[in-house]
Amino acid sequence: MITEEMKEFNNELLDEIKEYKKNNQPCGSEDAFTNIFSTYVIEAGESLLANCEILSYKKEAEKAKVNGYVYNEYFQTLTLIISVFNNRVEVDKIGKGEIDKTVKQATKFFRLCKSEYYENIEESSQGYVIYEFIKAIINNIENLNIILLTNKEAKNYIPNDIKIDNITVKFDVWDLERVCQYVYQKKVQADLVIRFKNKYNYPLKLIKVKPDLDTYDCYIGIISGECLANIYKDEGQRLIEKNVRSFLQATGKINKGLKSTLLNEPEMFMAYNNGISTIAEDIIIDEEKSNDGTIIVREILNWQIVNGGQTTASIYNALQSKVPLSKVNVQMKLTVIRKKEKLEEMVSNISKYANSQNKINMSDFSANDSYHIEMERLSRKIYVPSKQGKSTLRWYYERARGQYMVDLNRQPTPATKRKFKEINPKNMCISKTVAAKCIMAWLKYPYIVSKGLETNFIEFSEMIKKGEIESPNEETYIDMISKVILFIECDKIVATQNFGGYKAQVNYYTISLLAEYHNDKVGNKYIWENQSISPELALLIEDLVFKVWNHFMNPEVKGINITQWCKNKECWNLLKNRYKNNLI
């Protein structure tokens, strides 16, 4: 599905190509495209194209074509690039038939290089230059990679491997969508600028609260429901990243009330609703139209709704349902934080002290911790490995409660909702509390995890503050997901045993026992690449599950409450002693 991000990137790509041609005359459009697009592909992790030579050659009569080449002596691998450039603003599609036809042109070129075909052509032609290069290494080539580059949206299809004599030929496709997956993740870190005047043609009128302070400036006023909904439509989750919770759907009494008021009494919305509390790093004021009493805001830099996410999302949902919003207004407080070092503290306090509309757990207040923000960012960037072609799946780290459903419901059409669920399946949505549970079990704290998600999460958060939990990066993110998968697989094994009780505790203690005595049997690389555990590891877990169960069924104090016993460190210490000495 062609997204707005893909359209935007394609426009920027076309501008870059024009500029490249201007600065590298004479240069054709396809050569310029191949040069620029290949750099994005290399940055996205395709090392095969590193140090590639961009030289285009096409022979219509022989249906042979190539746009670049590179040889890796260490792996004895030749890589040929073939490009399909669409010089239009509109993003086109490329299907299975065109992909097959295009890569065959590259294989045809290689076959001709293995023959005497190019011996008699002009030596100054680019075809001869590439032929001469390949001819010199032909006896050393064991593998041939053919990579199709295109700024079209490709069908999720990769041609099967083939053989040319004794050389294995593999294919790959880098299309606009696949590259955009990488580029867009870089862009989302840019500043969020809300242009009230230029983009929304809305004069945001606010009153500045006295007195002037060094730490922050405070403003109060009203924003129209229609303008707020359109901003949320454009910016989505970015607007409420620092909200302690995401919209929890119109299921609670308060949310149903919001929906009912918007539908039946829109003019009463401001009277019934608490409004929104927002923060920003800076604002730009329309000096000509502002005075001592009121200001007109032209732009807000890094605007965040820290309380009122439900209000905002409810109004947006009403907009999507074509509910008239002309009579809807929302009261608004804007705090412009002048001292950046105070940002996290003030956001946390604003969230805590503002009126709550749904029950808030202590874990909700950690939603804005840098650890979880970075884990969220990594989850939107890193796709699950694919055996061939572009990755189309990723885990969804839910930093704030209800965040997954917010993102899903923001999708404007059934088709985009379906695409979102294809990329982010619900069964691959992992909340920060569940992630903490899996990590803490692996870190050998089964007695803490047994105390419940919230208690465990509080302990986990303290360990983050003390530096006892590794900072998020690609490696630790993959490690976290691998432990989540390990836990899920363990849970499946426990479920098949029909023990009749203490399933959660058996899981926690089994994972901890595995970490304590069989750490070397658990490979993150294997789990991440296969999104599952090995059969050998599954058998080992099954054996440990029974040992943990036998341990629970034989407490030192007869008649003790097993659930409560599992919350004590002594239970864990006894299990280790029994296992080490073959007593269970």
N, C-alpha and C positions, 0 to 999 in steps of 0.2 A: 504494500500500500504506500502510495506517494504521500509523504507528510510535508507539513509546512517547513520543517527543518531541512528536508531534502531540497525543496524548492529554493529556500534561502541560500543554501550552500551552493547549489548549481548556479545561481545568479552570481555569487561571489567568484566561483570557479571560472565562469565565462569572462568576468572582468580581469581576472588574473591572466588568463590566456591572451587577451587583447594586449595587456601590458607587456607580457613576455615576448609576443611577436614584435611589438614596437621596439623593444630593447635588444632583440636578437635577430635582426634582419640579415639575410632572408630566412624566414622560418615559417613553415606551413602550420595551419591550425592543429592538425593531428599530432605533429611533432611537439608543438607547444603543450597540447593537452597531455601527451605521454610524459613529458618532462615534469609538469606540475603535479599531475595525478599520482605519478609513481612516488613522488616525495611524500605525499600523504599516506600512501600505502606502506612505505618503509617506516614512517613514524608510527603507523598503527601496528607494526610488529612483523611485517613481511620481510624477513632478512634476505630472502632469495634475490630481491631486487637491488640490494646494496651494491653500489659501484657499477650499475648497469650502463651500457652505452645505448643512447637513443639514436637509432638510425632506421629510417623507414624505407621499405622497399615493397613494391606491389607489382605483380605480373598478372594482369587480368586474364590473358589467354590460358595461363597455366593454373589459375585460381590459387596463386601463392602470394603470401603476404607476411611481413614481419615488421615490427616497430622498434624493437630493441633486443639486446642480448647481453648475457653475462655468464661467465664460466667460473665455477668453484672447483679449483684444483683439488682441494682436500677431499671433497665428497664426489669428485669426478662427475659433476652435475652441470649440464648446460641448461640455462633458462632462457626461453624466448618470450618476448612480450608481443602481444597483438592487441591493438586498440580499436575500439568502436566509439568514435566521438560524435556526440549529438550537439550541433552548433545552434541549439534553440533554447529559449528561456523555458518553454514547457518541457517537463521531464517525460521522456518516452520510456517505453518498456521494451525489453529484449527477452524473447521466449526461447524455449528449448531448441527449436529448429534453427534460429539465427545463431545461437551459441554454438551448436554443432557445426554449422556451416563456417563460422568464423574460425574456430580452433583448427578445423581441417585445412584452412589456408596456411596456418603455421606448420602443421605436420607435413603438408605438401612441400613447403619451402625446405624443410629439413631433409625430406626424401630427395629432393633435387640436388641438395648439397652433397649427399652421399653418392650421387651419380656424377657424370661428366658434364652435366647440363650447362653449368656456369663457366666452363673452360673458355668458351668462345665469346662471352659477352664483354662489353667495354670495362676495362679494369678500373676506371675511375668511378663507375656506378656504385651506388651504395650496396646493391645486391652482391656485387663482386667482393666488396670489402668484408661483408659478413660471411660470405662463402669461403673466402680465403682464411678467415679466422677459424671457422668451423673445420675446414679441411686440415688445418694444422693440428687440431686436437681430436679428430674424429676417432682415432683408435683408443683414446683414453676415456671417452664418454660412456658411462654406465647408465646414467639416468638423464632423462630429458623432462623438464618442466615447462609447460606452456601456460602462461598466465594471461587471461583476458582482462583488460582494463576498459571500463566503460562508465560514462556518466549517465547511463540509462539505469532503470530499475530492472534487475535481472530476476528471472524466475529462479526459485531456490532449487537449482539443478547443476550438477557437475558431471561432465561426461566421464564414462568409465575409463579406467586405465587401459592402455593398449601396448603392444610391442611393435617396435620397428627393428626388424632383425633381432639382435640380442639386447636392445636398449629398451628399458621400461619408460613409458611415457605417461606422465601424470598431468592432470589439468586442474586449474583453479580459476575462479572468477572473482574479481574485485569490482563491484558495481557501486553506484552512487550511495545506495542504502548502507552497504557494508562500511564504506569509508566514513559516511555520515555518523555511524554509530560511534566512531572514535572522535571525530571533529566536534560533534555536538556536546560530548562529555567535557571537552575542554572549554567550550563556550559557556556552559552553565555556571562556571565559576566567575564570570564577568559581573561587574556591578549591575545591580537592578535599578534602572532609572524609570520612574513613572512620570511621563510627560503629560501633565494635565491639560496644558494649553495646546500644544502642537498636535498631540495624538488624539486626545479625547474632547478637545474643544470645550473644556469644563472649567469655569472659574472657581477653584476651591477657596472658599472664603473662611478664614479662621481668626480667632481672637487670641492675642498673646497674653498669657497669664503673667502677672507681675509677682514678685520682683525678678529682675535679671539675675541669673546665677551662672557661676563658672562651669558647673557640672553639666547642666542641661537647660534647654529652653522648652517651655510647655505651651501648647496651643490647644484650643477647643473650638469645635464648630460642627457643621453638618455636611455630610456628603450624600449625594443622591444615590438611591439604591441601584439605579440603572448604570451610573458611572462605576460604582463599586463592583457590580456584577461583571461589567465588561473588562475591568482591570484584572479580575480573577480569571476570567475566560482566557485572557492573553498570557497571564503569568503563572496561574495555577499554584502548585505547591511552593514555588519560590516565594510567594507572598506570605506564606504562613510557616516558613521553615523554623522560626523561633517560637511558634505556638507550642505549648506543652502537650497539646493533643490535637489530632485532626478531627474533622467533622465526623461525628459518630452515627450518622444517618438519621433519618426522620423516624426513629423508633421510640425514643424516650418521650415523656410527656412534654417537656420543654420544646424539643425539636418539632413535635407534631403541632404545638401551639404556634411556632414560627411559621410553619407551612400554612396553617389554617388562616392566620392573620394576613399573610401575603396574598392569599387567594380571595378571602372574603372581606377583609377590612384593611386594605393597604394603607389608607390614610392614618390608621391607628398604630402602625408598626413602630413608629418612634416612641409613642407613649408606652407601649408594652415591652419594648426591647431595651436592654442595657447599653447597646451600642458597641463600639469597638475601641480597644486601646491599642495604639500603634507606636512604633518607634522608628527613627531614621537616623542616618549619619549626617545628613545635611539637607537643606532646602534652598531653592532658588525662588526669590520673590519678585513679583511684578511691581517694581518700585513706583511706577507711574500711577498705578491704580490702588496702591496701598496707602494707608494713613496710620495715625497713632492708634486708632481704635481697632481697625481690622487690617489683615494682610490678604493678598491674593497670591496663592502659590502656583508657580509655573511648573516646577519640577520637584520631585522628592527623590533623594538618593538612598538606595538600599532600604526601602520602606518595608516594614514588617508588621503584620497584625499579630500581636502577642496575646491578646485576649479578644475573642469575637470571631474565631474561625468558623464556628457553627453558624453564626449570623451571616457571615460572608458567603459561605457555601450554600446556605438555604436560599439566599437571594439569587445566587447564580443558578441554582437548580430551577428556581421559578422562571428565570430568564430563558433557560433551555426549554421549559415547558410552555413558553410563550405567554406567561402570566404578565399582564400589564404592570409596569413598575413606575409609571409616571408620578404616582402619588406616594411612593415609598422614599422616605428619608431616614438616614442613620446618623445618630450622634457619634461624634468622633473626638478622641483625644490623641494628640500627636506629641510625643516626647522626642526632641532632637538631642541626642546624647553627644555632648561636646568632648567629654573625656573618654577616649576609646577604651582605656583600661577598665572603665566602670561598666562597659557594655553588658557582659555576661551577668554580673551581679544585679544590675538594674532590671534586665529582662526577667531574670528569675524572680525577683521580688515583685515586679509588676504582675507577673503571672500568678504568684501565690496570693497576693493581697486583693486582686480583682475578684468581683463576684463570680462564683463558679456556677455553671449550669448543669453539669453532669458530675458524678463522683470522679475525683481525681486521685489516682494512686501516687505514692511517693516516686515510683519509677517514671511517672509522667514528667516530673520536674527535672529529670535528667535528660530529657529529649534534646536539649540544646547543648549538652556537653560536647566538647570538640571530638571526643572518641566516637560518639554515635553519629555525629554529622559526617565525619570522615568515612565511617563504615557505610553509611547510606550512599555517599558519593561513589565509593568503590563499587557498591552493588549495582549502581546505574551504569557503571563504566565497563565492568568485567563480565563478559559473556561466557557461558558454559562451553568448554571445548567441543569442537565438532570434528568428526573424523575427516570430513571433506567439506569444502565450501565455507560459507559464512556462518557464524554462530547465530542462532535465532532464539536462544533461551538464556535467561539470567535469573539469578535469585533476587528476591526483592526484600531488602532489609527495611523493616518497618520501624523507623525511629520514633514515630509518634503513633499513639493508638488511633486506629481507623484510617491511617494514611493510605493504605492500599485501596480501600473503597473510594476515598476522595479522588485519587488519581484515575481510578476506573471510571467513576461517574463524571469526571471532567471531560471524558472523551465525547465529542459532539455527536457522533453517529453510531449506529449499531456496528458498522464496519470497523470503525476505529476502536470501539470497545472490544470487538472480537480480536483485532490485531494486538491490542494491549494485553489481553489474556493469553494470547499465543506466545508473546514474548515473556510475559511475567505470569506464569500459571499460578493459580491460588495456592496449590500445594507446595509451591516454591517461595511463598511469602513467609518470612521468618521475623518474628518480633524480637526486639532487643532483650526482652525478659527470657524468652525461650533460648535465644543464642547464649545468654549468660548462664542459663541452666546447663546447657551442653558443655560450655567451656569449664564451668566450675566442677562438673562431674569428672571431666578429663584431668583437671588439676588436683584431683583426689580430695575433694571436699563433699563427699556424698551426704554426710550428716548435716551440712549446711543447706544443700539443695533440698533435702527432705523436709526442711522447715517451711517450704513454700516459695513460690516464684518471687513475691515481693521481698521477703526477708533475704533470700538469696541474692536478689538484684542489689539490695542496699549494701551487702557485703562485697559484692562484685564491684560496685561503684567506688567503695572505699579503697579497694585494691588498685583500681585505676588511678586514683588520686595519689596513692603511695608509690606508683610506678611499678607495681608488682604484676601488672598486665601489660604485655607488649603493645606499643603504639600501633595504630592501624597503618598498614601499607598493603601492597598487593599480596605479599607473602602471608601476612597474618590474617588478611581477609580470606584467602583460600584455605588457610588452616582452620579458621572458624567455620566456614561452610563444610569442610571435610568432617569436622567434629559433629556438626548438625546431622550430616548424612549418616555418620557412624551411629549416632544416637537413634535416628529413625530406624535404621536397620536392626539395631539391638532391640528396639521396641517391638518390631515385627516378630522377632524370634521369641521374645518373652510372651507375646500375645498368643502364639501357637501352643504354648505349654499348658494353658488353662489352669494356672495355679490357684485361681479363685480369689486372690487378693494381693495387696502390696506390689502391684505391677510397677508403679512409678518408682518405688524404693528399690525394687530388684534392678530396674534400669540404671539408677544412679550408682548403686554399689557395683554392678557388673562393669560399667564403664571405668569406674575408679580402679577396680581390680585389674582390668586390662591395662590401664595406664601404669600401674605400679609394677606389674611383673612381666608384661608382654608389649611394652612400648615399641620394640623393634618390629613387631608383627603388623603394626598399623602404619601404612604408607600414605601420607597425604597426597602424593603425586598420583598414585593409583586411584584413590577414592575420587579425587577431583576430575581426573581424566575420564573415569568410567561412571561417575556419579553413583557409585555403589561400592560395596566392599567385596573382597575376593571370597571365593567359596571356602578357602582355607581359614580365613578370618571368621567367617560365619560359623564354621564348625567349632572353632576355639571359643567364640562367644557363647554358643549353645552349651558347651561344657561348663563355662564359668557361671552361666545362669543357674544351673542346677546346684552348683556349690554355694552360691549366694542364697538360694532358696533354702537349702539344708541348714545354712547358718541361721537364717531367720527362724526356722522351725525349732531350733535348739538354743534358745537364749540361756544365759547363765542363771537368770532368775526366772523360774517357772511362773507362767501366768502373767508375765509382764505384757503391757500393751506394746505390740511390735512397732506400730506407727510411731509411738513416742520414743521407743528405744532407738529407732533408726536416726533420730535427731541428735543423738549423743555421740561424741567422738569415740567413746569406749566401744561402741558397736563396730566402728570401722577398725579400731586397733585390734579387737578380738578376731575379726574376719581375716585381717592380714596374718595374724599369728597362726590361726587355724589353717589357712591356705599354705603358708610357708612350711608348716610341719605336717602337711597331708592329713589333717584331722577332720576334713569335711569331704 
